[in-house]
């Protein structure tokens, strides 16, 4: 499995991916999920999750510059057309491999985050699915996750918006990744991090982080400490209602409490005539007369 997150913000883009793949507890490998494409007029980033053989095949088609309906990443007129190229590459791999995969009982699993900028337009970000179709990030929904997304989602939802500065968004993405690393063994170091500044058309802030990276070490240590501190600072529930701010027994406005059901009283079984046993009449005892 893997975890990748991409953010599309007013000042640029943030991409973060892990490098772990596994097919069981004893089949663990390290493979990069991030691929970069650059020339004078464009810069793109691709991150992948899913079946490694499928995603590598898609990546190779894109790197070779194969024309798909006459277009590739190097001549696409805009980022949307470039996303179409990525989707067409997925469809080509599907047409080639899906029957063999079905016979082997393997799902065609491929999920990609693709984003960047072509000179003259704004930075854009896309989530591309196994069918080759995709959706685009908006100011209202400014980030995408693929892979093991549930552990790192809460911090993103609470902190990130379209106007979030790149440095703050970078910190948030790393905390999101740290939370995932802490909860899921299928996601692992090293990490690839790219912070793309709008209109730069180059990866000016690109780094690979492992357990020796001082900033990520600090994130890992402080985030755990701050969470415990915040947890301990919250009042415990008051069942007596003495403290109004923490009165947990206050009644809800929209629904009554859960009803408590008790065992119904036992009902005496009524014997039917057939069930009543017939008994022999008792013998009369005749008293003997005294002589």
PyMOL commands that set and color helices and strands:
alter all, ss='L'
color gray80, all
select helices_A, chain A and resi 52-64+79-103+150-159+166-183+214-233+244-246
alter helices_A, ss='H'
color red, helices_A
select strands_A, chain A and resi 3-9+12-17+20-22+28-30+34-39+42-50+110-118+124-128+134-136+143-147+191-197+205-209
alter strands_A, ss='S'
color yellow, strands_A
deselect
rebuild
show_as cartoon
